[in-house]
Amino acid sequence: MSTKDERLILLGQKIKQLRKSKKVSQLNLSIKLDITREHLSKLERGVAYPSVKILFSILDALNLDISNIFNIKP
């Protein structure tokens, strides 16, 4: 597995962790994002790349900041 794949998987795991911490189901989040639940599942498993637009939409829907995903200190 390449470093690129590992980072994608870590990103997906982080998205899933944050979604669950907010007690939001995949279905409810996918509806807010206007994507299928299957697509959200692929993002969370690191099978598909999230666009920047989708990534920011996820953060907005979960009322989070980008630092929650990338551990950036503002």
Residue, then its C-alpha position, 0 to 999 in steps of 0.5 A: m500500500s502506498t503512502k497516498d493510499e494510507r493517507l486517503i484511508l486515514l482521511g476517511q477514518k477521520i471523517k467517519q470518526l467525526r460523523k459518529s462523534k456528532k451522532v449523524s448517520q451516513l444516510n442523514l449526512s449524505i442527504k445534507l451533502d446531496i450525495t448517495r450514502e454509498h458514495l459517503s461510505k466510499l469516502e469513509r473507507g478511503v476508496a474514493y477521493p473527496s473533492v474539496k467542495i465535498l470536504f468543506s460541505i462535510l465540515d459545514a454539515l457537522n459544524l466543524d473547522i478544517s483543523n478538526i480534519f488536518n490537526i491545523k492550529p490556527 
